[in-house]
């Protein structure tokens, strides 16, 4: 399975900037759905963040999915890679 990687930066209420990637199937082009996945992920955090929009989340590249990513995408529709200030 090939996936699209959406590079995402969202400011937290404490001023730190979260950096994470939203991984979705390569053929998913509906940005409202991709942003909804990001918003769903942000709701799982114990801190408040600013809004996630096209300004904070942009297509980066396509790559082959690992088995872990593929399992998550098949069950939830997406996978998140946490990079900075996500916890």
C-alpha positions in Angstrom: 0.0 0.0 0.0 1.2 3.5 -0.9 0.3 6.4 1.4 0.2 10.2 1.3 2.1 12.0 4.0 0.6 15.2 5.2 3.0 17.4 7.2 1.2 19.1 10.0 2.1 21.9 12.5 -0.4 23.1 15.0 0.2 25.6 17.8 -0.7 24.4 21.3 -2.4 26.8 23.8 0.9 26.9 25.8 2.7 28.4 22.7 4.6 25.2 21.7 4.1 24.0 18.1 3.1 20.4 17.6 4.6 18.6 14.6 3.0 15.4 13.3 2.3 13.6 10.1 -1.1 12.4 9.0 -0.7 9.3 6.9 -3.7 8.3 4.6 -4.2 6.1 1.5 -2.6 7.5 -1.6 -5.9 7.8 -3.4 -7.5 9.9 -0.6 -7.6 13.5 -1.9 -10.5 14.9 0.1 -8.7 17.5 2.4 -11.8 17.9 4.6 -11.5 14.2 5.5 -7.8 14.4 6.0 -8.2 17.5 8.3 -11.0 15.7 10.2 -8.5 12.8 10.9 -6.1 15.4 12.3 -8.8 17.1 14.4 -9.8 13.6 15.7 -6.2 13.0 16.8 -6.0 16.5 18.4 -9.1 15.7 20.5 -7.2 12.8 22.1 -4.6 15.2 23.6 -5.0 16.6 27.2 -4.2 20.1 26.1 -5.9 22.7 23.9 -4.6 23.6 20.4 -5.4 26.1 17.7 -7.5 25.2 14.7 -6.1 22.7 12.1 -6.5 24.1 8.5 -4.8 23.9 5.1 -2.3 26.5 6.5 -1.1 24.0 9.1 -1.5 20.8 7.1 0.0 20.3 3.7 0.7 17.3 1.4 4.4 16.4 1.6 5.1 13.1 -0.3 4.0 9.5 -1.1 5.8 6.5 0.4 5.2 2.8 0.9 3.4 2.0 4.2 4.9 -0.2 6.9 2.8 -3.1 8.1 1.9 -1.1 11.3 0.7 1.9 9.3 -1.2 -0.3 6.9 -3.1 -2.1 9.7 -4.1 1.3 11.2 -5.2 2.8 7.9 -7.3 -0.3 7.2 -9.0 0.0 10.6 -9.2 3.8 11.3 -8.5 5.3 7.9 -5.3 7.0 9.0 -2.2 6.8 11.0 -0.3 9.6 13.0 3.4 9.9 13.4 4.2 12.2 16.3 7.3 14.2 15.7 7.6 17.2 18.2 5.6 18.5 21.2 2.8 16.0 20.8 2.8 14.9 24.5 
